[in-house]
Amino acid sequence: MTDSITLHGDATRPETGPETGPDAAPVSNHDMAEAADTVVRELTPHVEIRRVVVLVNPASGSVGPRAVGEVEAIMAEYPCEAEVISLEGHRIDAQIETALASGPDVLFVLAGDGTARAVASRAGPKGPLVAPLPGGTMNMLPKALYGTADWKLALRKALEEGAPQCVSGGTVQGEDFYCAAILGSPALWAPAREAMRSGKLSLAWAYGRRALRRAFTGRLRFSLDGAAKAKTEALVLISPMISRALDEPVGLEAAAMDPSDTGQAFRLAATALFSDWRQDPSVTTRPARKIEVWARSKIPAVIDGEPTLLPHETKVTFIPKAFQALAPHPPAAEDSV
């Protein structure tokens, strides 16, 4: 399988008709028609883009086997050099490192949420601009940046309207996140919420029943920035990019959710779906930079849409400048909470 295909564009080449003269190659009517149909689209005026690398995982949730060709066709419309790399299973880590080492102006990622986070984390604040396209299941980060689940639209938005955007986030057990981390048994409500928003009511009900079976089996203790320990059922840590309560990147918004019984849990779930959950009396919020969490057993969590289990003693740290994204300004902040 071919790893990559490089497309070349020349933004400085004048648009002229067919060459003429005794040494000129003959030009057919078909060639002239094709040339007339070629569309050269303008790149964003906010940053210079000369070379682009696009990482595509055809096996990812919403990408598909035709995505590599579709990316190549789109990139051919823009006056820059583009290298499209098809990610291959066990080689993904090496392919990401090679792409970063090649020094592109922008590194696009059309893959799952985990791969997008891995690329952003490795690029860091000094790396190339990163543009994570919606190719996963929940697509929290792409939706926050581009406001769409259509990767083709997000790609064009980044190329034509994008500007460097500093993205803050957090890190937990070596995993970076840029939207939100939910810690505690109600983390299991996240898939139910997404299914509800997508109109998949039967799936939402199944996820909800599973969450209820796991709820209230263990409480968390937590400390914010060294303050006294407190107890809660769930702790939600929200990045400034999608938090409606934070205007500046002063920390992660730490929201302690502490329903006392099943009835309150249903009420909180409903307000989280349909209204401002911060108004619920069982919720308290404040910004924090260092968060420590303890539990009697492993902590169920959802990190930027990806479910996981964390150690019973876990630390979360705010990252003011996590990476530089290429996105319209300001970011769309879809799914802001």
C-alpha positions in Angstrom: 0.0 0.0 0.0 1.2 3.4 -0.8 1.9 5.4 2.3 1.5 8.9 0.9 0.8 10.9 -2.2 2.2 14.3 -2.7 0.3 17.0 -4.6 2.0 20.1 -5.7 0.5 23.6 -6.2 2.1 26.8 -7.2 0.5 30.0 -5.9 2.9 32.2 -7.8 2.4 30.7 -11.3 0.5 33.2 -13.6 -2.7 31.9 -15.1 -2.0 31.8 -18.8 -3.5 30.0 -21.8 -1.8 27.1 -23.7 1.8 27.7 -24.8 2.2 28.7 -28.4 5.1 28.5 -30.8 6.9 25.9 -32.8 8.1 23.8 -29.8 4.8 23.8 -28.0 3.0 20.5 -27.4 -0.4 20.2 -29.1 -3.3 20.9 -26.8 -6.5 19.0 -27.3 -10.0 20.5 -26.8 -10.4 18.0 -23.9 -7.3 19.3 -22.2 -8.4 22.9 -22.6 -11.8 22.0 -21.1 -10.2 20.3 -18.1 -8.0 23.3 -17.5 -11.0 25.6 -17.7 -12.8 23.5 -15.1 -10.0 23.5 -12.6 -10.8 25.6 -9.6 -8.1 27.3 -7.6 -9.4 28.3 -4.2 -7.7 30.9 -2.0 -6.0 29.9 1.2 -6.6 31.8 4.5 -4.9 35.2 4.7 -4.3 34.7 8.4 -1.3 32.4 8.2 1.1 31.3 5.4 0.4 27.7 4.3 3.0 26.3 1.9 3.1 22.6 2.9 0.3 20.5 4.4 0.3 16.9 5.7 -3.0 15.1 6.1 -3.1 11.9 8.2 -6.1 9.8 7.2 -7.3 6.6 9.0 -9.7 4.9 6.6 -10.7 2.4 9.3 -11.9 5.2 11.7 -15.6 5.5 12.5 -16.8 8.1 10.1 -14.0 8.2 7.5 -14.3 5.3 5.1 -12.1 3.8 2.4 -12.7 6.6 -0.2 -11.5 9.3 2.2 -7.9 9.3 0.9 -8.9 10.0 -2.6 -11.5 12.6 -1.5 -8.8 14.5 0.5 -6.5 14.4 -2.5 -9.2 15.9 -4.7 -9.9 18.7 -2.3 -6.3 19.5 -1.7 -5.6 19.7 -5.4 -7.8 22.8 -5.4 -5.5 24.8 -3.2 -2.1 26.4 -4.1 0.1 24.5 -1.6 2.0 21.3 -1.4 0.0 18.5 0.2 1.1 15.0 1.4 -1.8 12.6 2.2 -0.8 9.7 4.4 -3.0 6.6 4.9 -2.6 5.4 8.5 -2.0 1.7 8.9 -2.7 -0.1 12.2 0.5 -0.9 14.0 2.5 1.8 12.1 0.3 4.7 13.2 2.7 6.0 15.9 5.7 5.9 13.6 3.7 7.6 10.8 2.7 10.4 13.2 6.3 10.9 14.2 7.4 11.0 10.6 4.7 13.5 9.7 5.7 15.8 12.6 9.4 15.5 11.7 8.8 16.6 8.1 8.0 20.1 9.3 4.6 20.9 7.7 2.9 24.2 8.2 -0.3 22.4 9.1 -0.9 18.8 10.1 -4.5 17.7 9.5 -5.9 14.6 11.2 -8.8 12.7 9.8 -9.1 9.9 12.3 -10.6 8.9 15.6 -10.7 11.1 18.7 -7.8 9.3 20.3 -5.5 9.8 17.3 -6.4 13.5 17.1 -5.5 13.9 20.7 -2.3 12.0 20.3 -1.2 14.2 17.4 -2.1 17.4 19.2 -0.3 16.3 22.4 2.9 15.4 20.4 2.9 18.6 18.5 2.6 20.7 21.6 2.6 24.5 21.7 5.8 24.8 19.6 4.9 22.2 16.9 3.1 22.7 13.6 -0.5 23.9 13.5 -2.8 21.0 14.1 -6.3 20.7 12.5 -8.3 17.7 13.9 -11.1 16.9 11.5 -14.3 15.0 12.6 -13.4 11.4 11.8 -14.3 9.7 15.1 -17.5 8.9 17.0 -18.1 11.8 19.4 -15.7 14.3 17.7 -15.7 16.6 20.7 -12.5 18.5 19.7 -13.4 19.0 16.0 -16.9 20.2 16.8 -15.5 22.7 19.3 -13.1 24.1 16.7 -15.1 23.9 13.5 -18.8 23.6 14.6 -19.5 20.7 12.2 -19.3 16.9 12.0 -18.7 17.1 8.2 -15.0 16.6 7.8 -14.9 18.1 4.2 -16.5 21.3 5.4 -14.1 21.4 8.4 -11.2 20.9 6.1 -12.3 23.8 3.8 -13.0 26.1 6.8 -9.5 25.5 8.2 -7.8 26.1 4.8 -9.8 29.2 3.9 -10.7 30.9 7.2 -8.2 29.3 9.7 -5.9 31.3 12.0 -3.5 30.0 14.7 -5.5 29.4 17.9 -3.9 28.5 21.2 -5.8 25.6 22.8 -5.6 25.0 26.5 -6.6 21.7 28.2 -5.6 19.3 30.9 -3.6 16.1 31.4 -4.6 13.1 33.5 -2.4 10.0 33.9 -0.4 11.0 30.9 -3.5 11.5 28.7 -4.1 15.1 27.4 -7.6 16.4 26.9 -8.9 19.6 25.3 -12.7 19.6 25.9 -13.8 17.8 29.1 -13.0 14.9 31.5 -15.8 13.3 33.5 -14.7 11.4 36.6 -17.0 9.1 38.6 -19.8 6.7 37.9 -22.0 9.3 36.1 -19.3 9.3 33.4 -21.4 6.5 32.0 -24.1 9.0 31.2 -21.9 10.5 28.4 -22.8 7.9 25.8 -26.5 8.2 26.7 -26.3 12.0 26.3 -24.7 11.7 22.9 -27.2 9.0 21.7 -30.0 11.3 22.9 -28.6 14.3 21.0 -28.4 12.1 17.8 -32.0 11.0 18.2 -31.1 7.4 19.0 -33.6 7.0 21.9 -33.4 3.3 22.3 -29.7 3.4 22.5 -29.8 6.3 24.9 -32.2 4.3 27.1 -29.8 1.3 27.1 -26.9 3.5 28.1 -29.0 5.2 30.7 -30.0 1.9 32.4 -26.3 0.8 32.5 -25.4 4.1 34.1 -28.1 3.8 36.7 -26.8 0.3 37.6 -23.3 1.7 38.2 -24.4 4.9 39.9 -24.1 5.5 43.7 -21.6 2.6 44.1 -18.8 4.8 45.1 -18.1 8.5 45.9 -15.1 10.5 45.0 -13.0 12.7 47.3 -11.3 15.6 45.6 -9.1 18.7 46.3 -8.9 21.8 44.1 -5.5 23.7 44.2 -4.6 22.2 47.5 -7.9 23.1 49.3 -9.5 20.8 51.8 -10.9 17.6 50.5 -14.6 17.4 49.6 -16.9 14.5 48.5 -18.9 14.2 45.3 -20.6 11.7 43.1 -18.9 13.0 39.9 -16.3 15.6 39.0 -16.4 17.2 35.6 -13.4 19.2 34.4 -14.2 21.5 31.4 -11.6 23.3 29.3 -11.9 27.1 28.8 -12.6 26.5 25.0 -16.0 24.9 25.6 -16.9 26.2 29.1 -19.7 28.8 29.1 -18.5 30.0 32.5 -14.9 30.8 31.6 -14.0 33.7 29.4 -10.2 33.4 29.9 -7.9 30.3 30.2 -7.4 30.7 33.9 -7.9 27.0 34.6 -10.2 24.1 34.1 -13.8 24.6 35.3 -14.2 22.0 38.0 -17.9 21.1 38.5 -18.8 18.8 41.4 -22.1 17.0 40.8 -23.5 15.5 43.9 -27.1 14.3 43.6 -28.3 12.7 46.8 -30.6 10.1 45.3 -31.9 8.6 42.1 -34.6 11.3 41.7 -32.0 14.1 41.8 -29.8 12.1 39.4 -32.6 12.0 36.8 -33.2 15.8 37.3 -29.5 16.5 36.8 -29.4 14.3 33.7 -32.3 16.2 32.3 -30.8 19.7 33.0 -27.6 18.5 31.5 -29.4 17.6 28.3 -31.9 20.5 28.0 -30.8 23.5 30.1 -28.0 25.1 32.1 -27.0 22.4 34.5 -25.0 24.9 36.6 -28.3 26.2 38.0 -29.0 22.8 39.6 -28.6 23.0 43.4 -26.5 19.8 43.5 -23.8 21.4 41.3 -20.9 23.6 42.5 -18.2 25.0 40.1 -15.0 26.9 40.2 -11.8 27.2 38.1 -8.8 25.1 39.2 -5.3 24.3 37.9 -4.4 21.3 40.0 -7.0 18.7 40.9 -6.4 15.6 43.1 -9.0 12.8 43.2 -9.3 9.7 45.4 -11.7 6.7 45.4 -11.8 3.2 46.9 -11.4 1.6 43.5 -10.6 2.5 40.0 -12.5 5.6 38.7 -14.7 5.4 35.6 -14.1 8.3 33.4 -14.7 9.8 30.0 -11.8 11.8 28.5 -12.8 13.9 25.5 -15.5 11.3 24.7 -13.3 8.2 25.2 -14.3 6.0 28.2 -11.5 4.7 30.4 -10.7 3.6 34.0 -8.3 5.8 36.1 -6.3 4.7 39.2 -8.0 5.2 42.5 -5.6 8.1 43.2 -5.5 10.5 40.2 -4.1 13.9 39.5 -5.3 16.3 36.8 -3.3 19.4 35.8 -4.3 22.4 33.7 -2.3 23.1 30.6 -2.6 26.8 29.6 -1.0 26.4 26.2 -1.4 22.8 25.0 -1.1 23.1 21.2 -1.8 25.5 18.3 -4.8 24.7 16.2 -5.7 26.0 12.7 -9.3 27.1 13.1 -11.6 30.0 12.4 -11.5 32.7 15.1 -13.1 32.5 17.5 -13.5 28.7 17.6 -17.1 27.5 17.0 -17.3 26.0 20.5 -20.1 23.7 19.4 -21.2 21.4 22.3 -20.1 24.1 24.7 -21.2 23.3 28.3 
